[in-house]
Amino acid sequence: MTIHLTTRTSVCLACGLVGVLLTMTEPALADPKLRKLECVAVQAAVMESGLSFGITTETLREALLTGIKAKLPRLKVDPSCSNRIVFKVFMQNIAAGTFDGFAGHVAFEVRRKATFIDSSEPIDARAFDLESYIHGTRDKAKASVLDQLNSHLAQFATDYAAANP
């Protein structure tokens, strides 16, 4: 049995499908661990294996500060704040034949002070985290790290805005 649909019927079906998909998407829920986050200290760390890629903790720290100022203007950066944004980079050189490249891992996390309910003991807890694996040619290593930093910071900014309207 072959079914032939007219163009008009096909368009109606496509519009109906799009409508169903649009109504199925739910708005992002606010993460309660990000509520009332008013200040952060900024930390960065780099660990490289082999020849340096030119990525320094200061480069990462400056990129974080610039990104926070642009994407999270309500969030105060204060070195004495107990809340922290931490960005860690682990990079390794990879050389095989004529290929000169890298592989690595980047981690973005927000840490906050929390309290165990049962014991009232204070702890340092992870409130938000994103991680990525990166790879490519050596000349793209620094740009890849900074692209991931900006991507993770943008996602955090979206989640922060949802939690702090």
CORQUI-V202962 format. One line per field, one symbol per residue. ss: DSSP state (H for helix, E for strand, L for the rest). burial: # if it has 9 or more other ideal C-beta (glycine too) atoms within 8 Angstrom, else .. A space follows every 50 residues. Layout:
BEGIN
ss = ???
burial = ???
END
This chain:
BEGIN
ss = LLLLLLHHHHHHHHHHHHHHHHHHLLLLLLLHHHLLLLEEEEEEEEEEEL LLLLLLHHHHHHHHHHHHHHHLLLLEELLLLLLEEEEEEEEEEEEELLEE EEEEEEEEEEEEEEELLLLLLEEEEEEEEEEEEEEEEHHHHHHHHHHHHH HHHHHHHHHHHHHLL
burial = .........#..#................##.###.#.########.#.. ..#.#...###.###.###.##..#.#...#.############...... #############...........#.##.#.#.##.##..##.###.### ##########.###.
END
